[in-house]
Amino acid sequence: MVLHFRKATSVYKKTWPYVLLQFGIGVLFALLGVAYFGLALWLVYRFLWAGGGVSLLVVAVAMLAVLAVFAFVWRLIQRYVLYMVKAGHIAVIATAVETDTVPENQIRYGVEQVGENFFSASGLWVVDEVIDAVLRQLSRSVARFQQLLPVPVPRNIQVLFTLLERSITMAVSYLDNAILAYIFVDDTENTWRSARDGVVLYGKTWKLVLGSTIAIVFGMYALAFVLAMVLAPLAVALDFLPTTIEALSWLLVGGMVAVVHTGIVKPWVKTVVITTFLVEQRDHTPDSETMAWVEERSDRFAELVEKAENEEPIEEDHQESGGAPDPAAKIGD
């Protein structure tokens, strides 16, 4: 596992253009978000506490409208910008892991790889949605620790089991990235077949891959705890400021934390998970026994197998879906 972490760190450094791109986008929209909500808070203060004469109900409706507009714009940004950036980064990571080199123009290479394999962000989401559903079902089947024990579990131990199960759920949000990375480096032209084989290979290596991912998730818990301790003195300092300025300050701090987490930490976690899976699967090949094992634990896997065997085109799949799916739903991973 230590070797995987070292290799992943090396790959992470090599793909800094994509990391910086994601970080830059995060900083830009965090600043816009702080300015947007800062203006909204100022207006609330102006009308409620500075003699504006507007009722609380009207202000509440106005704030809900502000949140709705911001959510709509952010969803569009996720759908048409961030999702493609994430997928392009996965493609570059996969290439770096397999060849120990990175393309000269990483951004263009990532966009081209996404286009060649999935045609569009919507096509990528169609495949990713099925992969994610299969992986979640698999994880639920292996995360029911309390049900496997023949005796009742003490309450304090139940807390640990619950924490572990939640960690597995969070870890799954990164595992579909590993399967997508396999699709980028697989020689098969049928994307659905690559996805199916990637899931089967995960079924053969899931203990180490999931275990290392859970270790990282626990590390993120620890990082969040440390960060909370670091911000505690700041909370005391900001408590002496006027209410409006204090609220704006916390918006700025929250935005900074979110940007660092999304733009720096999550890409590193993604790199470790992808590296671990791609390295571990090299010594394995998909087989019918593991395929049957996966199928017993996930009914959605049958859908993936059917699409692979029929060599179903990605484009045809979204035409049948009756409309473009929403890639923004996957951005949190």
MOCORGI-V380030 format. One record per pair of residues at least 24 apart in sequence whose ideal C-beta (glycine too) atoms are under 6 Angstrom apart, sorted by the first residue. I is the first residue (numbers start at 0). J is the second residue. Records with the same first field share a line. If there is no record, write none. Layout:
# MOCORGI-V380030
I=J + J
This chain:
# MOCORGI-V380030
0=211
3=274 + 275
6=274
7=270 + 271 + 274
10=92 + 95 + 96 + 270 + 274
11=267 + 270
13=95 + 101
14=91 + 92
16=105
17=88 + 91 + 105
18=266
21=84 + 262
22=262
25=258 + 261 + 262
26=258
29=254 + 258
33=250 + 251 + 254
36=250
37=247
39=65
40=246
44=243
74=327
77=327 + 330
78=326 + 327
81=330
82=120 + 326 + 330
83=120
86=113 + 123
87=113
89=176 + 179 + 180
90=183
92=270 + 273
93=180 + 183 + 184
96=274 + 277
97=184
112=183
116=182 + 190
117=313
118=313 + 314
120=326
121=317 + 323 + 324
122=313
124=324 + 326
125=316 + 317
126=194
127=175 + 329
129=303
130=175 + 178 + 194
131=175
132=299
133=198 + 297 + 299 + 300
134=171 + 174 + 175
135=171
136=297
137=296 + 297
138=167 + 171
140=296
142=167
166=213 + 216
169=216
170=212 + 213 + 216
172=332
173=212 + 268 + 269 + 272
176=269 + 273
177=272 + 273 + 276
180=273
189=310
190=313
191=306 + 307 + 311
192=307
195=303 + 304 + 307
196=285
199=285 + 289 + 290
200=280 + 283
202=289 + 292 + 293
203=283 + 289
204=279 + 280
207=279
208=275 + 276
211=275
212=272
215=268
